[in-house]
Amino acid sequence: MAARVTVFGRPMTVTTISRIERRRRRCDVDDLVAIAAALGVCPLDLLHEAP
């Protein structure tokens, strides 16, 4: 994931991704957009919690 996000112009390390996933690091809007692009989804889809 870190490599894919970096391709979209937001360099992140594996550690950064892990901290975001574990809610140890804030996910900025720029992070959100790059992660969504790397996953091929709309950023809004990532804001909804799974049921």
N, CA, C and O atoms as a DFTB+ gen file, in Angstrom:
204 C
 N C O
     1  1       0.829      -1.178       0.000
     2  2       0.000       0.000       0.000
     3  2       0.878       1.248       0.000
     4  3       0.584       2.214      -0.705
     5  1       1.942       1.235       0.777
     6  2       2.813       2.414       0.841
     7  2       3.368       2.765      -0.534
     8  3       3.427       3.939      -0.899
     9  1       3.768       1.773      -1.282
    10  2       4.305       2.015      -2.627
    11  2       3.228       2.541      -3.559
    12  3       3.489       3.435      -4.364
    13  1       2.028       2.001      -3.462
    14  2       0.932       2.449      -4.326
    15  2       0.538       3.881      -4.017
    16  3       0.267       4.655      -4.936
    17  1       0.500       4.250      -2.752
    18  2       0.158       5.621      -2.361
    19  2       1.238       6.588      -2.837
    20  3       0.937       7.702      -3.266
    21  1       2.481       6.161      -2.760
    22  2       3.598       6.997      -3.204
    23  2       3.476       7.314      -4.691
    24  3       3.805       8.423      -5.114
    25  1       3.014       6.364      -5.481
    26  2       2.821       6.582      -6.917
    27  2       1.836       7.726      -7.156
    28  3       1.957       8.453      -8.142
    29  1       0.875       7.886      -6.272
    30  2      -0.129       8.940      -6.412
    31  2       0.313      10.263      -5.792
    32  3      -0.503      11.157      -5.569
    33  1       1.611      10.379      -5.516
    34  2       2.158      11.662      -5.086
    35  2       2.152      11.928      -3.598
    36  3       2.409      13.055      -3.174
    37  1       1.869      10.935      -2.808
    38  2       1.858      11.108      -1.350
    39  2       2.781      10.059      -0.735
    40  3       2.309       9.014      -0.286
    41  1       4.088      10.320      -0.706
    42  2       5.016       9.328      -0.163
    43  2       4.688       8.958       1.285
    44  3       4.575       9.824       2.153
    45  1       4.537       7.661       1.524
    46  2       4.276       7.151       2.868
    47  2       5.090       5.889       3.066
    48  3       5.354       5.146       2.121
    49  1       5.479       5.661       4.290
    50  2       6.183       4.429       4.623
    51  2       5.164       3.391       5.086
    52  3       4.002       3.706       5.344
    53  1       5.622       2.167       5.184
    54  2       4.774       1.096       5.716
    55  2       4.356       1.438       7.141
    56  3       3.224       1.174       7.544
    57  1       5.268       2.021       7.893
    58  2       4.976       2.410       9.273
    59  2       3.865       3.460       9.328
    60  3       2.986       3.389      10.187
    61  1       3.903       4.419       8.426
    62  2       2.873       5.459       8.382
    63  2       1.509       4.845       8.110
    64  3       0.531       5.175       8.781
    65  1       1.441       3.955       7.132
    66  2       0.175       3.282       6.812
    67  2      -0.324       2.496       8.023
    68  3      -1.509       2.544       8.353
    69  1       0.564       1.788       8.670
    70  2       0.196       1.004       9.844
    71  2      -0.351       1.888      10.958
    72  3      -1.339       1.537      11.602
    73  1       0.276       3.013      11.185
    74  2      -0.189       3.932      12.241
    75  2      -1.559       4.518      11.913
    76  3      -2.385       4.711      12.805
    77  1      -1.799       4.798      10.645
    78  2      -3.123       5.287      10.247
    79  2      -4.161       4.195      10.482
    80  3      -5.235       4.464      11.019
    81  1      -3.844       2.964      10.083
    82  2      -4.771       1.844      10.258
    83  2      -5.101       1.599      11.727
    84  3      -6.236       1.265      12.068
    85  1      -4.115       1.767      12.583
    86  2      -4.326       1.515      14.013
    87  2      -4.787       2.757      14.771
    88  3      -4.905       2.743      15.996
    89  1      -5.044       3.826      14.026
    90  2      -5.506       5.103      14.600
    91  2      -4.487       5.700      15.564
    92  3      -4.851       6.338      16.551
    93  1      -3.206       5.485      15.267
    94  2      -2.122       6.077      16.049
    95  2      -1.620       7.350      15.383
    96  3      -0.861       8.117      15.975
    97  1      -2.057       7.567      14.132
    98  2      -1.664       8.750      13.371
    99  2      -2.900       9.291      12.666
   100  3      -3.714       8.533      12.139
   101  1      -3.023      10.593      12.666
   102  2      -4.139      11.248      11.998
   103  2      -4.028      11.035      10.487
   104  3      -2.928      11.028       9.934
   105  1      -5.150      10.865       9.838
   106  2      -5.195      10.723       8.380
   107  2      -5.655      12.061       7.813
   108  3      -6.834      12.403       7.901
   109  1      -4.727      12.816       7.232
   110  2      -5.061      14.105       6.632
   111  2      -5.855      13.892       5.347
   112  3      -5.913      12.782       4.818
   113  1      -6.456      14.949       4.860
   114  2      -7.221      14.874       3.620
   115  2      -6.340      14.395       2.478
   116  3      -6.771      13.582       1.660
   117  1      -5.111      14.892       2.415
   118  2      -4.184      14.456       1.363
   119  2      -3.922      12.954       1.455
   120  3      -3.857      12.265       0.436
   121  1      -3.772      12.454       2.676
   122  2      -3.570      11.020       2.883
   123  2      -4.803      10.249       2.393
   124  3      -4.683       9.259       1.671
   125  1      -5.963      10.712       2.790
   126  2      -7.217      10.053       2.436
   127  2      -7.392       9.951       0.928
   128  3      -7.746       8.891       0.412
   129  1      -7.147      11.041       0.227
   130  2      -7.315      11.061      -1.226
   131  2      -6.324      10.104      -1.891
   132  3      -6.696       9.373      -2.809
   133  1      -5.080      10.103      -1.441
   134  2      -4.073       9.219      -2.031
   135  2      -4.381       7.752      -1.739
   136  3      -4.223       6.907      -2.620
   137  1      -4.811       7.441      -0.535
   138  2      -5.155       6.060      -0.187
   139  2      -6.355       5.596      -1.012
   140  3      -6.363       4.475      -1.521
   141  1      -7.358       6.448      -1.144
   142  2      -8.531       6.099      -1.950
   143  2      -8.134       5.854      -3.406
   144  3      -8.600       4.895      -4.022
   145  1      -7.286       6.705      -3.953
   146  2      -6.825       6.528      -5.332
   147  2      -6.074       5.208      -5.483
   148  3      -6.262       4.492      -6.467
   149  1      -5.233       4.890      -4.518
   150  2      -4.466       3.648      -4.572
   151  2      -5.379       2.427      -4.507
   152  3      -5.071       1.385      -5.085
   153  1      -6.495       2.557      -3.807
   154  2      -7.446       1.455      -3.686
   155  2      -8.481       1.442      -4.806
   156  3      -9.201       0.458      -4.981
   157  1      -8.553       2.534      -5.563
   158  2      -9.516       2.631      -6.650
   159  2     -10.939       2.855      -6.178
   160  3     -11.895       2.392      -6.801
   161  1     -11.071       3.576      -5.062
   162  2     -12.400       3.879      -4.518
   163  2     -12.537       5.377      -4.295
   164  3     -11.555       6.119      -4.339
   165  1     -13.747       5.803      -4.058
   166  2     -14.024       7.200      -3.741
   167  2     -13.582       7.471      -2.292
   168  3     -13.810       6.636      -1.417
   169  1     -12.958       8.622      -2.032
   170  2     -12.552       8.931      -0.652
   171  2     -13.706       8.842       0.350
   172  3     -13.504       8.473       1.507
   173  1     -14.900       9.180      -0.097
   174  2     -16.056       9.124       0.785
   175  2     -16.328       7.700       1.273
   176  3     -16.795       7.500       2.394
   177  1     -16.034       6.721       0.426
   178  2     -16.234       5.323       0.809
   179  2     -15.381       4.929       2.008
   180  3     -15.766       4.057       2.787
   181  1     -14.239       5.561       2.156
   182  2     -13.340       5.227       3.265
   183  2     -13.766       5.876       4.575
   184  3     -13.280       5.500       5.642
   185  1     -14.650       6.823       4.504
   186  2     -15.086       7.522       5.717
   187  2     -16.224       6.798       6.442
   188  3     -16.494       7.087       7.608
   189  1     -16.881       5.875       5.773
   190  2     -17.975       5.136       6.375
   191  2     -17.438       3.913       7.088
   192  3     -16.632       3.165       6.537
   193  1     -17.888       3.713       8.320
   194  2     -17.475       2.524       9.069
   195  2     -18.247       1.317       8.581
   196  3     -19.421       1.417       8.223
   197  1     -17.586       0.187       8.569
   198  2     -18.243      -1.064       8.177
   199  2     -19.279      -1.455       9.225
   200  3     -19.074      -1.228      10.418
   201  1     -20.380      -2.037       8.789
   202  2     -21.430      -2.437       9.765
   203  2     -20.992      -3.575      10.634
   204  3     -21.750      -4.022      11.495
